[in-house]
Amino acid sequence: MQSIIRWLSIGKNILKMIVLLGMIAEQMINTGIKQEFIL
């Protein structure tokens, strides 16, 4: 049981990281597109 709980918490942290990276990437892409339109 302990190992299952540990793996679940690790999985949650990994998911949080992926979501954060996705949000950052989305913002970077959006700003990049805006910069291209401005140029």
N, C-alpha and C positions, 0 to 999 in steps of 0.2 A: 504493500500500500504506500509506504513512504516514497519508494522510487517513482510510483505513478504520479503522486502529488508533485514531486520534484520535476518530473518531465513536463507536467501540465504548466507549472509556473515558468519553466524555461520556454515552453511553446508560446505562452502569453507574452513574454518579454520579446521573443523573436517577432511575433506578430506586430507588437507595438513598434519595433524598429522598422519593419517593412512598411507599416502605415506612415510613419514619420518620413522615411526616405521617399515614399511615393508622393507625399504632400510637398516635400522640398523639390523633388524632380518636377512636379506639376507646376509649381511656382516658377522654377527656372525656365521651363518651356514657355510658360505664359509670358514672362518678361522678355524672353528671347524673341518671341513672335512680335510683341509690341515694339521692341527695338527695331526689328526688321521693317515693320510698317512705317515707323518714324523715319528711318533712313530711306 
